[in-house]
Amino acid sequence: MIEKTYQPAEIEGRIAKAWEDAKAFRAGRPERRDAKPFTVVIPPPNVTGSLHMGHALNNTLQDVLCRFERMRGRDVLWQPGTDHAGIATQMVVERQLMERQEPGRRDMGRAKFLERVWQWKAESGGTIVNQLKRLGASCDWSRERFTMDEGLSRAVVKVFVELHRDGLIYKDKRLVNWDPKLLTAISDLEVQQVEVKSHLWHLRYPLEDATFDPNDPSSFIVVATTRPETMLGDSAVAVHPDDERYQQLIGRHVVLPLVGRRIPIVADTYSDPEKGSGAVKITPAHDFNDFEVGRRHHLPQISILDQEAHLALLDNADYLRGLPEGAGEFAAEFHGMERFAARKAIVARLEDFGFLEKIEPNTHMVPHGDRSGVVIEPFLTDQWYVDAKTLAKPAIAAVRDSATSFVPRNWEKTYFDWMENIQPWCISRQLWWGHQIPAWYGPDGKVFVAETEEEAVGHALAYYTEQEVITAEQGHDMALDPSLRAGFITRDEDVLDTWFSSALWPFSTLGWPDSDEDLHRYYPTDVLVTGFDIIFFWVARMMMMGLHFMKEVPFPTVYIHALVRDEKGAKMSKSKGNVIDPLNLIDQYGADALRFTLAAMAAQGRDIKLATQRVEGYRNFATKLWNATRFAEMNECVVPADFDPTAADETLNRWIAHETAAAATEVTEAVESYRFNDAAGAIYRFVWNVYCDWYLELAKPVLTGADGPAKAETRAMVAWVRDQILKLLHPFMPFITEELWAVTAKRDALLALTPWPVGGHGLPIERLRNEAAEAEIGWVVDLVTAIRSVRAEMNIPPATLTPLVLAATGAQTGARAARWDGVIRRLARVADITAADRAPDGAVQLLVRGDVAALPLKGVIDFAAEKTRLDKELAKVEADIKRIDAKLGNADFMARAPEEVVDEQREKRDEAEARKAKIREALERLKSAA
């Protein structure tokens, strides 16, 4: 018996347990050993994370695909797991230690600290996994992986060692994004650009061969900078080679103010003649663009900051090299000064000596660490790199050749833009939590890369023994005391970038390199579902690693979903206070309502504007289904064992069978082509409009009438269509459909494992097609709908019955009208139905499937008053359109208004245009009737 009220909180936990107990989502179930696999790897959420709306969308779409293919008989593996999230996890545990007033990580040492991290992971990590289960994610949870579990760690080490052996991993001194609070390099993804109100400082750099005079522009060159503190590390001034103002200065030198360093004026296209003075300071060790300019002109790289972003000038050979006598005093005065304090002191000193020309207000973007919140420094340091350019070539070719395709296709341009301009990938991080780099250093700095320390020791002993032999042969003392051999190498303390391990995810989770069984069956995966923001950081790297190690693309399709924004189109952020918590929505409306909302709004290439009202609306849709199922139960609707829907006698039942087949086809084709919104829209229309509003309504007289063959057949058809609905809706709303599937009949299997209605598993689509039934019932539906529309447009009260005249229609239409006379009069509020050679005067004419139906309204409505009302509405909507057009045509508004505000105005205009068209249609009808 179905409960009277739909309460998602009462069923979701119970249904989830039933799935778990039945091991419904296990890959490799015995009955599917011979089935074709379907594999999806989950984008591993951070072990520190909790479910946000992006996760909810991403995993809902994956689950729709997995449930769909599972019902179609595939051996589905949705591979779950979490990412160790190096920086985030280390911060969580360090914060915990501080809150508990326990020793910090440096006090307790690396080994003890890592013990605490693993302890935290066991107790508190992975909360998001349970939250994904609440969402209904049908992963094979028995296969859950973690990027630092034993197997994945072996895969990471093997990949590092092999890439190093192949010359694709190397160590280099380059600029990185450096977080001076966390004291580590971070990836571009972990950098947030924040708009900051600051200044632009215009500085005078004296020409070497001129006497500096602040009042004589010919004695200096002006450069503008947003970071005056970095001037201490300048090694050149650049001007554009075509800038006529500076042609005679190219090749000359300036003397760096305060420092006294002699630096050249170089010609480089990086300098923009239209910006500032057209001359820019070049600081290769503290700016990514300057680094490239420095490489082109072979400039010195002078780093003047330490790891904590304090000035490091004393004992800094690069800084002090070639400086005039007395420069050490300046270095001693400023050494150790924090960077922003140094900025103020340096600007003040520049002003004292006449080197400051002017200061202008300047608003610009400044990189901040997304975890620490501090300003990021471009920092010159030794790090490990992957030769991404070499690895990118086959990955680019794979997409060009359509071995992997993006959906929507426009994201391929983003992929190519990144991959064709890819830079070396910095993979080392100065953290303790993560995969420690498998590299060891000998006493002379020689690097030994190996999968184990024992293997590294062996390499080192072989190397140094060879050196000893060479040294002895040359008549020198032994290079290495044999007694030191056992412990003479030390391991690199750095760990690998989190993205390094997740780049291996499609094959490392399947047992590589330890086992080939699952790898052979489930690799490559079938589709990757992810957001556009990690095309560079994850998708591209999985492509590179998959092709290099597996010699095959990791997935043939990459579906890129859009962002979930707030109802006005603004990006959700804590600072704006517009973040919508999916768990709160699940608590309030149920997981099914949230899932269906996200799927229904997931149009390709279009961001989702999420309003709580939409979720509430789809909760109402679930309630509609619940009540329709209860209605069927109360009317004793069951499917007999021998019921054949293709053998129905009643026209109404043949019609709903036809519509069921059409809906099943539409939903199937939409899911297959990743048009989730179209699939959701198709099943929504079928359930709400076709099944509930029309079929059940038209079937009521039969169900409440006398027993007989028609009633028995209708009861069976009502239940049979209900079952098809539950199947079609299951991938989108798994909890309510599984519950209704269980309570409406004695079932042999869970709905999650029941065959899909399409594809040779029970529903003979072509045999259900019945164009004659569709023509008849479709005509009735369209006629009633058209009459209702006119009544609404003309403000005809519900209690007022109007006559209906069928004008010059054939015998077939007349027979249909006679068969459905009572239904049409009841549903369309029609007094009577008659036939005539032509439409009477004063009648509004409707064209319904080629037939003319007329509503004589003379005496029913005041035509003149109705025209006046509609004219006023038309004038109002045209004024609204004109006002919106003025805004959208205003260049200042378009430049200043946030994107979501512009989109909102465009949507309002579209709505106004649609309303305008309806009003004009109503006016035309009045005109023809008058």
Residue pairs with C-beta under 8 A, 6 or more apart in sequence:
1 633
1 743
2 626
2 629
2 630
2 633
2 740
2 743
2 744
3 10
4 630
6 622
6 623
6 626
6 627
6 736
8 589
8 590
8 591
8 592
8 593
8 619
8 622
8 735
8 736
9 587
9 590
11 735
11 736
11 739
12 134
12 136
12 590
12 591
12 735
15 734
15 735
15 738
15 739
16 133
16 134
16 136
16 735
18 738
18 742
18 750
19 25
19 138
19 738
19 750
19 752
20 141
22 750
22 753
23 29
23 142
24 138
24 750
24 752
24 753
25 66
25 70
25 76
25 78
25 138
25 139
25 140
25 141
25 752
26 140
26 142
27 37
27 75
27 76
27 77
27 140
27 143
27 522
28 75
28 77
28 521
29 75
32 73
32 74
32 75
33 75
35 73
35 74
35 75
36 74
36 75
37 74
37 75
37 76
37 77
37 521
37 522
37 526
38 66
38 69
38 70
38 74
38 75
38 76
38 77
38 526
39 76
39 77
39 78
39 79
39 522
39 523
39 524
39 525
39 526
40 62
40 65
40 66
40 76
40 77
40 78
40 79
40 525
40 526
40 527
40 528
40 529
41 79
41 505
41 506
41 509
41 525
41 528
42 59
42 62
42 78
42 79
42 80
42 81
42 137
42 139
43 58
43 528
43 529
43 530
43 534
43 538
44 81
44 82
44 83
44 145
44 147
44 502
44 505
45 55
45 82
45 83
45 128
45 132
46 82
46 83
46 85
46 88
46 89
46 128
47 82
47 83
47 84
47 85
47 89
47 121
47 125
47 126
47 128
47 146
48 85
48 88
48 89
48 92
48 125
49 55
49 85
49 88
49 127
49 128
50 127
50 128
50 131
50 583
51 128
51 131
51 132
51 134
51 135
51 582
51 583
52 579
52 581
52 582
53 564
53 572
53 579
53 580
53 582
53 610
54 531
54 563
54 564
55 128
55 131
55 132
55 582
56 135
56 564
56 582
56 594
56 595
56 598
57 561
57 564
57 598
57 602
57 608
58 529
58 530
58 531
58 561
59 132
59 135
59 137
60 135
60 594
60 595
60 598
60 599
61 529
61 559
61 561
61 598
61 599
61 602
61 676
62 78
62 137
62 529
63 78
63 135
63 136
63 137
63 138
63 595
63 731
63 734
64 599
64 671
64 676
64 679
64 731
64 732
65 527
65 529
65 671
65 731
66 76
66 78
66 138
66 139
67 138
67 730
67 731
67 734
67 752
68 671
68 731
68 756
69 76
70 76
70 138
70 752
70 753
71 727
71 730
71 731
71 752
71 753
71 754
71 755
71 756
72 755
72 756
72 758
72 759
72 761
73 755
73 756
73 759
73 761
76 138
77 140
77 143
77 522
78 137
78 138
78 139
78 140
79 139
79 140
79 143
79 145
79 509
79 510
79 522
79 525
80 129
80 132
80 137
80 139
80 140
80 141
80 143
80 144
80 145
81 144
81 145
81 146
81 147
81 505
81 509
82 125
82 126
82 128
82 129
82 144
82 145
82 146
82 147
83 147
83 498
83 501
83 502
84 146
84 147
84 148
84 433
84 434
84 498
84 501
85 498
86 429
86 431
86 433
86 434
86 495
86 497
86 498
87 182
87 184
87 186
87 190
87 371
87 429
87 431
87 498
88 371
89 117
89 120
89 121
89 125
89 433
90 105
90 117
90 431
90 432
90 433
91 182
91 371
92 120
93 105
93 113
93 116
93 117
93 120
93 433
94 104
94 105
96 120
97 103
97 104
97 105
97 116
98 104
102 108
105 113
105 432
108 116
110 432
110 493
113 432
114 432
114 433
117 433
121 146
129 141
129 144
131 583
132 139
133 141
134 583
134 586
134 591
135 582
135 586
135 591
135 594
135 595
136 591
136 592
136 595
136 734
136 735
138 734
138 752
143 509
145 151
145 152
145 508
145 509
146 152
147 498
147 501
147 502
147 505
148 434
148 435
148 501
151 508
151 511
151 514
152 501
152 504
152 508
152 509
153 435
154 451
154 513
154 514
155 501
155 504
155 507
155 508
155 512
155 513
156 435
156 496
156 500
156 501
156 504
156 508
157 435
157 438
157 451
158 451
158 513
159 500
159 504
159 545
159 549
160 169
160 437
160 438
160 449
160 496
160 500
161 438
161 449
161 450
161 451
162 549
163 169
163 386
163 548
164 170
164 439
164 449
165 449
167 387
168 386
168 387
168 390
168 391
169 384
169 385
169 386
169 387
169 427
169 449
170 384
170 385
170 387
171 382
171 383
171 384
171 385
171 447
172 382
172 383
172 385
172 424
173 301
173 380
173 381
173 382
173 383
174 291
174 380
174 381
174 383
174 385
174 424
174 426
175 285
175 286
175 287
175 288
175 291
175 378
175 379
175 380
176 185
176 186
176 378
176 379
176 381
176 383
176 426
177 185
177 186
177 187
177 188
177 190
177 191
177 367
177 376
177 377
177 378
177 379
178 184
178 185
178 186
178 307
178 309
178 376
178 377
178 378
178 379
178 381
179 185
179 186
179 369
179 371
179 372
179 374
179 376
180 307
180 308
180 309
180 339
180 374
180 375
180 377
181 369
181 372
181 373
181 374
182 369
182 371
182 372
182 431
183 307
183 308
183 430
184 429
184 430
184 431
185 379
185 381
185 383
185 426
185 428
185 429
185 430
186 369
186 371
186 376
186 429
187 426
187 497
187 499
187 537
188 536
188 537
189 499
189 533
189 534
189 536
189 537
190 369
190 370
190 371
191 367
191 368
191 369
191 370
191 376
192 367
192 368
192 369
192 370
193 365
193 366
193 367
193 368
194 365
194 366
194 367
194 368
195 363
195 364
195 365
195 366
196 363
196 364
196 365
196 366
197 361
197 362
197 363
198 226
198 361
198 362
198 363
198 364
198 366
199 226
199 359
199 360
199 361
199 362
200 224
200 225
200 226
200 276
200 359
200 360
200 361
200 362
201 224
201 225
201 226
201 228
201 347
201 350
201 356
201 359
202 222
202 223
202 224
202 276
202 277
202 356
202 357
202 358
202 359
202 360
203 222
203 223
203 224
203 225
203 228
203 231
203 257
203 281
203 350
203 355
203 356
203 357
204 212
204 214
204 220
204 221
204 222
204 257
204 354
204 355
204 356
204 357
205 220
205 221
205 222
205 223
205 237
205 254
205 255
205 256
205 257
205 281
205 355
206 212
206 219
206 220
206 254
206 255
206 257
206 355
207 218
207 219
207 220
207 221
207 249
207 252
207 253
207 254
207 255
208 252
208 253
208 254
208 255
208 262
209 252
209 253
210 218
210 219
210 220
211 219
212 219
212 220
212 354
213 219
214 220
214 354
214 355
220 254
221 237
221 246
221 249
221 254
221 265
221 277
221 279
222 276
222 277
222 279
222 357
223 237
223 276
223 277
223 279
223 280
223 281
224 275
224 276
224 277
224 280
225 231
225 280
225 281
226 362
226 364
227 286
227 287
227 343
228 343
228 346
228 347
228 350
229 311
229 339
229 340
229 342
229 343
229 346
230 281
230 283
230 286
230 287
230 304
231 256
231 257
231 258
231 259
231 281
231 283
231 346
232 256
232 258
232 259
232 302
232 304
232 311
232 313
232 319
232 334
232 346
233 283
233 284
233 285
233 286
233 302
233 303
233 304
233 319
234 256
234 259
234 261
234 263
234 281
234 282
234 283
234 302
235 261
235 263
235 282
235 283
235 284
235 294
235 299
235 300
235 301
235 302
236 263
236 264
236 265
236 266
236 281
236 282
236 293
236 294
236 297
236 299
237 254
237 263
237 264
237 265
237 266
237 279
237 280
237 281
237 282
238 265
238 266
238 267
238 268
238 270
238 271
238 279
238 280
238 282
238 293
239 245
239 246
239 249
239 250
239 265
239 266
239 267
239 268
239 271
239 278
239 279
239 280
240 246
240 267
240 268
240 269
240 271
240 272
240 273
240 278
241 250
241 267
241 268
241 269
242 273
243 271
243 273
243 278
245 273
245 278
246 265
246 278
246 279
249 265
250 265
250 266
250 267
251 264
251 265
252 264
252 265
253 262
253 263
253 264
253 265
254 262
254 263
254 265
255 261
255 262
255 263
256 262
256 263
257 350
257 353
257 355
258 330
258 346
258 349
258 350
258 353
258 355
259 323
259 327
259 330
260 323
260 324
260 327
261 322
261 323
262 322
264 297
264 299
265 279
266 282
266 293
266 297
266 299
268 293
268 296
268 297
270 280
270 289
270 292
270 293
271 278
271 279
271 280
272 278
281 290
282 290
282 293
282 294
282 297
282 299
283 290
283 302
284 290
284 291
284 293
284 294
284 295
284 299
284 300
284 301
284 302
284 380
285 291
285 301
285 302
285 303
285 304
285 318
285 378
285 380
286 303
286 304
286 305
286 377
286 378
286 379
286 380
287 378
288 378
291 301
291 378
291 380
293 299
294 300
294 301
300 318
300 321
301 318
301 380
302 318
302 319
303 312
303 316
303 318
303 319
303 379
303 380
304 311
304 312
304 313
304 316
304 319
305 311
305 312
305 339
305 377
305 379
306 312
307 379
309 338
309 339
309 377
310 336
310 337
310 338
310 339
310 342
311 334
311 335
311 336
311 337
311 339
311 342
312 319
312 335
312 336
313 319
313 320
313 330
313 331
313 332
313 334
313 335
314 328
314 331
314 332
314 335
316 331
319 331
320 327
320 328
320 331
334 342
334 345
334 346
337 345
339 377
347 356
347 359
350 356
366 375
367 375
367 376
368 374
368 375
368 376
369 376
383 426
383 427
383 428
383 494
384 426
384 427
384 428
384 437
384 439
384 494
384 496
385 424
385 425
385 426
385 427
386 424
386 425
386 427
386 500
387 424
388 422
388 423
388 424
388 425
388 544
389 422
389 423
389 424
391 544
391 545
391 547
391 548
392 419
392 420
392 422
392 540
392 544
394 544
394 547
394 548
395 419
395 540
395 543
395 544
395 547
396 416
396 419
396 420
398 404
398 543
398 547
398 553
399 405
399 406
399 412
399 415
399 416
399 543
403 553
403 556
404 543
404 553
404 555
404 556
404 557
404 558
405 412
405 556
405 557
405 558
406 412
406 415
406 557
406 558
406 560
407 557
407 558
407 559
407 560
407 604
407 674
408 560
408 604
408 605
410 605
411 532
411 535
411 558
411 560
414 532
414 535
415 535
415 539
415 540
418 535
418 536
418 540
419 540
422 540
425 497
425 541
426 497
427 496
427 497
427 500
428 437
428 492
428 494
428 495
428 496
428 497
429 494
429 495
429 496
429 497
429 498
430 493
430 494
431 494
431 495
432 495
433 495
434 495
434 496
434 498
435 495
435 496
435 500
435 501
436 491
436 492
436 493
436 494
436 495
436 496
437 491
437 492
437 494
437 495
437 496
438 449
438 450
438 451
438 452
438 456
439 447
439 448
439 449
439 456
439 491
439 492
440 447
440 448
440 449
440 450
440 453
440 456
440 457
440 460
440 489
440 490
440 491
440 492
441 447
441 448
441 489
441 490
441 491
441 492
442 448
442 460
442 463
442 464
442 488
442 489
443 480
443 488
446 460
446 463
448 456
448 459
448 460
448 463
448 489
449 456
450 456
450 458
450 459
453 489
453 491
456 489
457 486
457 489
460 488
460 489
461 485
464 479
464 480
464 485
464 488
467 479
467 480
468 478
468 479
468 480
471 477
471 478
471 479
472 478
480 488
499 537
499 538
499 541
500 541
501 508
502 538
502 541
502 542
503 538
503 541
503 542
503 544
503 545
504 512
504 542
504 545
504 549
505 542
506 523
506 524
506 525
506 542
506 546
506 554
506 555
507 519
507 523
507 545
507 546
507 549
507 550
507 554
510 518
510 519
510 522
510 523
511 517
511 518
511 519
512 519
512 549
512 550
523 550
523 552
523 554
524 546
524 550
524 552
524 553
524 554
524 555
524 556
525 554
525 555
526 555
526 556
526 557
527 555
527 556
527 557
527 558
527 559
528 539
528 542
528 554
528 555
528 557
528 558
528 559
529 559
529 561
530 538
530 539
530 558
530 559
530 560
530 561
531 560
531 561
531 563
532 560
532 562
535 560
539 558
542 554
542 555
543 553
543 554
545 554
546 552
546 553
546 554
547 553
557 674
559 674
561 602
562 602
562 603
562 605
562 606
562 607
562 608
563 571
563 607
563 608
564 572
564 580
564 598
564 607
564 608
564 610
565 571
565 572
565 607
565 608
565 609
565 610
565 900
566 572
566 578
566 580
566 609
566 610
566 611
566 900
567 609
567 610
567 611
567 612
567 613
568 609
568 900
568 901
568 904
569 607
569 609
569 899
569 900
569 901
569 903
569 904
570 576
570 578
570 898
570 900
572 578
572 579
572 580
573 579
580 610
580 612
582 594
585 593
585 594
585 612
585 615
586 594
588 615
589 615
589 616
589 618
589 619
590 619
590 622
590 735
590 736
591 735
592 618
592 622
592 732
592 733
592 734
592 735
592 736
593 615
593 616
593 618
593 619
593 621
593 622
593 733
594 615
595 732
595 733
595 734
596 618
596 621
596 622
596 680
596 684
596 732
596 733
597 610
597 614
597 615
597 617
597 618
598 608
598 610
599 676
599 677
599 679
599 680
599 732
600 618
600 676
600 677
600 680
600 681
600 684
601 608
601 609
601 610
601 614
601 677
602 608
602 676
602 677
602 680
603 675
603 677
604 674
604 675
604 677
621 684
621 687
621 688
622 733
622 736
624 687
624 688
624 692
625 687
625 692
625 725
625 729
625 736
625 740
626 736
626 740
628 687
628 691
628 692
628 696
628 722
629 722
629 740
629 744
631 696
632 718
632 719
632 722
632 744
633 744
635 703
635 704
635 715
635 718
636 715
637 703
637 715
637 716
637 718
637 719
637 722
638 715
638 716
638 719
638 745
639 716
639 719
639 720
639 723
639 745
640 716
643 716
643 720
645 653
645 657
645 660
645 717
645 720
645 768
646 657
646 764
646 767
646 768
648 654
648 657
648 713
648 717
649 709
649 710
649 713
650 702
650 710
650 713
650 714
650 717
651 772
651 773
651 776
651 777
652 695
652 698
652 699
652 702
652 714
652 773
652 777
653 713
653 714
653 717
654 770
654 772
654 773
655 695
655 770
655 773
655 774
655 776
655 777
655 778
656 690
656 691
656 695
656 717
656 721
657 717
657 721
657 768
657 770
657 773
658 768
658 769
658 770
658 771
658 773
658 774
659 686
659 690
659 695
659 774
660 686
660 721
660 724
660 757
660 763
660 768
661 763
661 765
661 766
661 768
661 769
663 682
663 683
663 685
663 686
663 690
663 728
664 724
664 728
664 757
664 758
664 763
664 765
665 758
665 765
666 678
666 679
666 682
667 679
667 682
667 683
667 728
668 756
668 758
668 759
670 676
670 678
670 679
670 682
671 679
671 731
679 732
680 732
683 725
683 728
683 729
683 732
686 725
686 728
687 725
687 729
691 721
691 722
691 725
694 777
694 781
695 718
695 721
696 718
697 827
698 777
698 780
698 823
699 714
699 718
701 822
701 823
702 710
702 711
702 714
703 711
703 714
703 715
703 718
705 711
719 744
719 745
722 740
722 744
723 741
723 744
724 757
724 763
726 737
726 740
726 741
726 751
727 737
727 751
727 754
727 755
727 756
727 757
728 757
729 737
730 737
730 738
730 741
730 751
730 752
734 751
734 752
737 751
738 750
738 751
738 752
741 747
741 750
741 751
741 754
742 751
747 754
755 761
755 762
757 763
758 765
775 849
776 816
776 819
778 849
779 813
779 816
779 848
779 849
779 851
780 816
780 820
780 823
780 824
782 848
782 849
783 824
783 828
783 846
783 848
783 853
784 823
784 824
784 827
784 828
786 846
786 848
786 853
787 802
787 804
787 828
787 829
787 830
787 846
787 853
787 855
788 828
790 796
790 844
790 846
790 855
790 925
791 802
791 829
793 918
793 921
793 922
793 925
794 844
794 857
794 861
794 866
794 922
794 926
795 861
795 866
795 869
796 802
796 857
796 860
796 861
798 829
800 829
800 860
801 829
801 830
801 831
802 829
802 830
802 831
802 855
802 856
802 857
802 860
803 830
803 831
803 832
803 833
803 834
803 855
803 856
804 824
804 828
804 830
804 831
804 832
804 833
804 834
804 853
804 854
804 855
805 833
805 834
805 835
805 836
805 839
805 840
805 843
805 853
805 854
805 855
805 856
806 813
806 814
806 817
806 833
806 834
806 835
806 836
806 851
806 852
806 853
806 854
807 835
807 836
807 837
807 838
807 839
807 845
807 852
807 853
807 854
808 836
808 837
808 838
808 852
809 835
809 851
809 852
813 851
814 835
817 824
817 833
817 835
821 833
824 830
824 833
825 831
825 832
825 833
836 854
839 845
839 852
839 854
840 854
840 856
841 858
842 856
842 857
842 858
842 859
842 863
842 929
842 930
843 854
843 855
843 856
843 857
843 858
843 929
844 854
844 855
844 857
844 925
844 926
844 928
844 929
845 852
845 853
845 854
845 925
845 928
845 929
846 852
846 853
846 854
846 855
847 853
857 863
857 929
858 929
863 926
863 929
863 930
866 926
867 923
867 926
867 930
870 919
870 922
870 923
870 926
871 923
873 919
874 916
874 919
874 920
874 923
877 912
877 915
877 916
877 919
878 916
880 908
880 912
881 909
881 912
881 913
881 916
884 905
884 908
884 909
884 912
885 909
887 893
887 905
888 894
888 902
888 905
888 906
888 909
894 902
